[in-house]
Amino acid sequence: MSTQGVVLFHTTSAAMRAEKTLLRAGLTVKLVPTPRHLSSDCGIALRFDWPAAAAARKLLEEANVPVAGVYPL
């Protein structure tokens, strides 16, 4: 099972909004370059602990942060 995951975005501003949203909620996150094996319109992804994937998706949806995808690493 994966221990880390990434959220991909279409824009850098969405990535930064997502980071702020998830940090406020107490999740451990970090902005990282988008992994090469994953495609994205934006070169920045947000890494997080994979067990929190459902919570992260819900928080981002509630905050209206547009997401291109959520993937395990």
DSSP file (Angstrom, degrees, kcal/mol; ACC not computed):
  #  RESIDUE AA STRUCTURE BP1 BP2  ACC     N-H-->O    O-->H-N    N-H-->O    O-->H-N    TCO  KAPPA ALPHA  PHI   PSI    X-CA   Y-CA   Z-CA
    1    1 A M              0   0    0      0, 0.0     2,-0.1     0, 0.0    49,-0.0   0.000 360.0 360.0 360.0 141.2    0.0    0.0    0.0
    2    2 A S        -     0   0    0      1,-0.1     3,-0.1    48,-0.1    47,-0.0  -0.410 360.0-166.2 -70.6 144.6    1.2    3.5   -0.8
    3    3 A T  S    S+     0   0    0     47,-0.1    47,-1.5    -2,-0.1     2,-0.3   0.621  73.7  44.1-102.4 -18.4    2.2    5.8    2.0
    4    4 A Q  E     -A   49   0A   0     45,-0.3    69,-2.9    46,-0.1     2,-0.3  -0.901  62.0-178.5-125.8 154.0    2.2    9.0    0.0
    5    5 A G  E     -AB  48  72A   0     43,-2.5    43,-2.3    -2,-0.3     2,-0.4  -0.914  13.8-139.4-141.2 169.4    0.0   10.4   -2.6
    6    6 A V  E     -AB  47  71A   0     65,-2.9    65,-2.8    -2,-0.3     2,-0.5  -0.981   3.8-146.8-133.6 147.6   -0.2   13.5   -4.9
    7    7 A V  E     -AB  46  70A   0     39,-1.9    39,-2.1    -2,-0.4     2,-0.3  -0.957  20.4-151.8-108.5 130.1   -2.9   15.9   -6.0
    8    8 A L  E     -AB  45  69A   0     61,-3.2    60,-3.0    -2,-0.5    61,-1.2  -0.751  12.3-167.2-102.7 151.4   -2.4   17.3   -9.5
    9    9 A F        -     0   0    0     35,-0.6    33,-1.2    -2,-0.3    32,-0.4  -0.875  30.5-136.3-134.0 162.7   -3.8   20.7  -10.6
   10   10 A H  S    S+     0   0    0     56,-0.3     2,-0.3    -2,-0.3    -1,-0.1   0.689  92.2  32.4 -88.6 -23.0   -4.3   22.6  -13.8
   11   11 A T  S  > S-     0   0    0     55,-0.2     4,-1.5     1,-0.1    -1,-0.1  -0.950  71.6-128.3-136.6 154.3   -2.9   25.9  -12.3
   12   12 A T  H  > S+     0   0    0     -2,-0.3     4,-2.2     1,-0.2     5,-0.2   0.866 110.3  58.1 -65.6 -37.0   -0.3   26.9   -9.8
   13   13 A S  H  > S+     0   0    0      1,-0.2     4,-2.2     2,-0.2    -1,-0.2   0.873 104.3  51.2 -64.4 -35.4   -2.8   29.1   -8.0
   14   14 A A  H  > S+     0   0    0      2,-0.2     4,-2.4     1,-0.2    -1,-0.2   0.896 108.8  52.0 -66.4 -39.3   -5.1   26.0   -7.4
   15   15 A A  H  X S+     0   0    0     -4,-1.5     4,-2.2     1,-0.2    -2,-0.2   0.908 110.9  47.3 -62.3 -41.9   -2.1   24.1   -6.0
   16   16 A M  H  X S+     0   0    0     -4,-2.2     4,-2.0     2,-0.2    -1,-0.2   0.883 111.7  49.9 -69.5 -38.1   -1.3   27.0   -3.6
   17   17 A R  H  X S+     0   0    0     -4,-2.2     4,-2.4     2,-0.2    -2,-0.2   0.894 110.7  50.9 -64.3 -39.7   -5.0   27.2   -2.5
   18   18 A A  H  X S+     0   0    0     -4,-2.4     4,-2.8     2,-0.2     5,-0.3   0.917 108.1  51.6 -64.8 -43.4   -5.0   23.5   -1.9
   19   19 A E  H  X S+     0   0    0     -4,-2.2     4,-2.4     1,-0.2     5,-0.2   0.942 112.2  46.2 -58.0 -47.9   -1.9   23.6    0.2
   20   20 A K  H  X S+     0   0    0     -4,-2.0     4,-2.1     1,-0.2    -1,-0.2   0.908 113.3  49.8 -61.7 -43.7   -3.4   26.4    2.4
   21   21 A T  H  X S+     0   0    0     -4,-2.4     4,-1.2     1,-0.2    -2,-0.2   0.926 114.6  42.5 -62.1 -47.4   -6.7   24.6    2.7
   22   22 A L  H  <>S+     0   0    0     -4,-2.8     5,-2.3     2,-0.2     4,-0.3   0.852 112.2  53.1 -74.0 -33.9   -5.1   21.2    3.8
   23   23 A L  H ><5S+     0   0    0     -4,-2.4     3,-1.6    -5,-0.3    -1,-0.2   0.915 106.9  53.3 -64.5 -41.4   -2.6   22.8    6.1
   24   24 A R  H 3<5S+     0   0    0     -4,-2.1    -1,-0.2     1,-0.3    -2,-0.2   0.835 106.3  53.8 -59.9 -32.7   -5.4   24.6    7.9
   25   25 A A  T 3<5S-     0   0    0     -4,-1.2    -1,-0.3    -5,-0.1    -2,-0.2   0.491 122.7-107.5 -82.5  -3.1   -7.2   21.3    8.3
   26   26 A G  T < 5S+     0   0    0     -3,-1.6    -3,-0.2     1,-0.3     2,-0.2   0.557  70.4 141.9  91.7   8.1   -4.1   19.8   10.0
   27   27 A L      < -     0   0    0     -5,-2.3     2,-0.7     1,-0.1    -1,-0.3  -0.543  55.4-118.7 -81.3 150.7   -2.9   17.6    7.2
   28   28 A T        +     0   0    0     -2,-0.2    21,-0.7    21,-0.1     2,-0.3  -0.811  50.3 157.5 -89.2 114.9    0.8   17.1    6.4
   29   29 A V  E     -C   48   0A   0     -2,-0.7     2,-0.3    19,-0.2    19,-0.2  -0.917  23.8-169.6-137.4 160.9    1.3   18.4    2.9
   30   30 A K  E     -C   47   0A   0     17,-1.8    17,-3.2    -2,-0.3     2,-0.4  -0.958  26.4-122.4-153.0 133.8    4.2   19.7    0.7
   31   31 A L  E     +C   46   0A   0     -2,-0.3    15,-0.2    15,-0.2    13,-0.0  -0.635  43.7 167.5 -74.3 130.9    4.3   21.3   -2.7
   32   32 A V  E     -C   45   0A   0     13,-2.9    13,-3.5    -2,-0.4     2,-0.1  -0.914  42.9 -83.0-138.9 161.0    6.5   19.3   -5.0
   33   33 A P  E     -C   44   0A   0      0, 0.0    11,-0.3     0, 0.0    10,-0.1  -0.427  59.7 -96.0 -62.1 144.0    7.3   19.0   -8.8
   34   34 A T        -     0   0    0      9,-2.1     6,-0.1     1,-0.1   -26,-0.0  -0.448  46.1-106.4 -62.6 127.8    4.7   16.9  -10.6
   35   35 A P    >   -     0   0    0      0, 0.0     3,-1.8     0, 0.0    -1,-0.1  -0.289  24.5-125.8 -56.7 139.8    6.1   13.3  -10.9
   36   36 A R  T 3  S+     0   0    0      1,-0.3    -2,-0.1    -3,-0.1     0, 0.0   0.811 106.7  59.5 -59.8 -33.4    7.1   12.6  -14.5
   37   37 A H  T 3  S+     0   0    0      2,-0.1     2,-0.4     0, 0.0    -1,-0.3   0.557 100.1  67.1 -77.4  -4.7    5.0    9.5  -14.8
   38   38 A L  S <  S-     0   0    0     -3,-1.8     2,-0.3    33,-0.0    33,-0.0  -0.932  80.0-136.8-113.3 139.2    1.9   11.6  -14.1
   39   39 A S        +     0   0    0     -2,-0.4     2,-0.3   -31,-0.0    -2,-0.1  -0.691  30.8 158.3 -95.8 149.9    0.6   14.2  -16.5
   40   40 A S        -     0   0    0     -2,-0.3   -30,-0.1    -6,-0.1     5,-0.0  -0.976  47.6-129.8-161.9 152.7   -0.6   17.6  -15.5
   41   41 A D  S    S+     0   0    0    -32,-0.4     2,-0.4    -2,-0.3   -31,-0.2   0.690  99.3  58.4 -76.2 -18.5   -1.1   21.0  -16.9
   42   42 A C  S    S-     0   0    0    -33,-1.2   -33,-0.2   -31,-0.1   -31,-0.1  -0.890  75.5-142.7-115.8 141.8    0.7   22.4  -13.9
   43   43 A G  S    S+     0   0    0     -2,-0.4    -9,-2.1   -33,-0.1     2,-0.4   0.414  80.7  80.8 -82.9   2.6    4.3   21.5  -12.9
   44   44 A I  E     + C   0  33A   0    -11,-0.3   -35,-0.6   -35,-0.1     2,-0.3  -0.926  54.9 177.7-114.9 134.9    3.4   21.6   -9.2
   45   45 A A  E     -AC   8  32A   0    -13,-3.5   -13,-2.9    -2,-0.4     2,-0.6  -0.826  27.4-123.3-124.4 166.2    1.7   18.9   -7.3
   46   46 A L  E     -AC   7  31A   0    -39,-2.1   -39,-1.9    -2,-0.3     2,-0.3  -0.952  22.1-153.4-116.1 115.5    0.8   18.6   -3.6
   47   47 A R  E     +AC   6  30A   0    -17,-3.2   -17,-1.8    -2,-0.6     2,-0.3  -0.660  24.4 160.6 -88.2 142.5    2.2   15.5   -1.8
   48   48 A F  E     -AC   5  29A   0    -43,-2.3   -43,-2.5    -2,-0.3     2,-0.5  -0.934  49.2 -76.8-150.8 170.2    0.3   14.2    1.3
   49   49 A D  E >   -A    4   0A   0    -21,-0.7     3,-2.3    -2,-0.3   -45,-0.3  -0.656  41.8-138.3 -76.1 120.8    0.0   11.1    3.4
   50   50 A W  G >  S+     0   0    0    -47,-1.5     3,-2.3    -2,-0.5     4,-0.2   0.791  97.2  67.1 -56.3 -35.3   -2.1    8.6    1.4
   51   51 A P  G 3  S+     0   0    0      0, 0.0     3,-0.3     0, 0.0    -1,-0.3   0.748  99.1  55.5 -58.4 -18.5   -4.2    7.4    4.3
   52   52 A A  G <> S+     0   0    0     -3,-2.3     4,-2.8     1,-0.2     5,-0.2   0.218  74.6 111.2 -94.4  14.3   -5.7   10.9    4.3
   53   53 A A  H <> S+     0   0    0     -3,-2.3     4,-2.6     1,-0.2     5,-0.2   0.908  76.5  47.1 -58.2 -47.2   -6.8   10.8    0.6
   54   54 A A  H  > S+     0   0    0     -3,-0.3     4,-2.2    -4,-0.2    -1,-0.2   0.917 114.6  47.1 -63.1 -42.6  -10.5   10.7    1.3
   55   55 A A  H  > S+     0   0    0     -4,-0.2     4,-2.7     2,-0.2    -1,-0.2   0.910 112.1  50.6 -64.8 -42.0  -10.3   13.6    3.8
   56   56 A A  H  X S+     0   0    0     -4,-2.8     4,-2.5     2,-0.2     5,-0.2   0.928 110.5  48.9 -62.8 -45.7   -8.1   15.6    1.4
   57   57 A R  H  X S+     0   0    0     -4,-2.6     4,-2.4    -5,-0.2    -1,-0.2   0.930 113.0  47.8 -58.3 -45.9  -10.5   15.1   -1.5
   58   58 A K  H  X S+     0   0    0     -4,-2.2     4,-2.7    -5,-0.2    -2,-0.2   0.927 112.1  48.6 -63.3 -46.3  -13.5   16.1    0.6
   59   59 A L  H  X S+     0   0    0     -4,-2.7     4,-1.7     1,-0.2    -1,-0.2   0.905 113.1  47.4 -61.0 -42.8  -11.7   19.2    2.0
   60   60 A L  H  <>S+     0   0    0     -4,-2.5     5,-2.7     2,-0.2    -1,-0.2   0.880 112.3  49.7 -67.7 -37.7  -10.7   20.4   -1.5
   61   61 A E  H ><5S+     0   0    0     -4,-2.4     3,-1.3    -5,-0.2    -2,-0.2   0.927 110.8  49.3 -65.4 -44.5  -14.1   19.8   -2.9
   62   62 A E  H 3<5S+     0   0    0     -4,-2.7    -1,-0.2     1,-0.3    -2,-0.2   0.827 111.8  49.2 -64.3 -31.4  -15.7   21.8    0.0
   63   63 A A  T 3<5S-     0   0    0     -4,-1.7    -1,-0.3    -5,-0.2    -2,-0.2   0.395 112.1-122.2 -87.9   3.2  -13.2   24.6   -0.6
   64   64 A N  T < 5 +     0   0    0     -3,-1.3    -3,-0.2     1,-0.2    -2,-0.1   0.872  53.7 159.9  57.1  40.7  -14.0   24.6   -4.4
   65   65 A V      < -     0   0    0     -5,-2.7     2,-0.3    -6,-0.1    -1,-0.2  -0.848  41.2-126.7 -92.6 118.4  -10.4   24.0   -5.3
   66   66 A P        -     0   0    0      0, 0.0     2,-0.4     0, 0.0   -56,-0.3  -0.486  28.8-166.2 -70.3 129.8  -10.2   22.5   -8.8
   67   67 A V        -     0   0    0     -2,-0.3   -58,-0.2   -58,-0.1     3,-0.1  -0.940  23.0-161.6-120.4 137.0   -8.2   19.3   -8.9
   68   68 A A  S    S-     0   0    0    -60,-3.0     2,-0.2    -2,-0.4   -59,-0.2   0.698  73.0 -39.6 -87.6 -21.9   -6.9   17.4  -12.0
   69   69 A G  E     -B    8   0A   0    -61,-1.2   -61,-3.2     2,-0.0     2,-0.4  -0.859  42.9-128.9 168.3 158.2   -6.5   14.1  -10.1
   70   70 A V  E     +B    7   0A   0     -2,-0.2   -63,-0.2   -63,-0.2    -3,-0.0  -0.996  34.5 173.8-127.5 125.0   -5.4   12.4   -6.9
   71   71 A Y  E     -B    6   0A   0    -65,-2.8   -65,-2.9    -2,-0.4     2,-0.2  -0.969  30.4-121.0-136.5 144.9   -2.9    9.5   -7.2
   72   72 A P  E      B    5   0A   0      0, 0.0   -67,-0.3     0, 0.0    -2,-0.0  -0.527 360.0 360.0 -75.8 152.4   -0.9    7.2   -4.9
   73   73 A L              0   0    0    -69,-2.9   -68,-0.2    -2,-0.2    -2,-0.0   0.377 360.0 360.0-101.5 360.0    2.9    7.3   -5.2
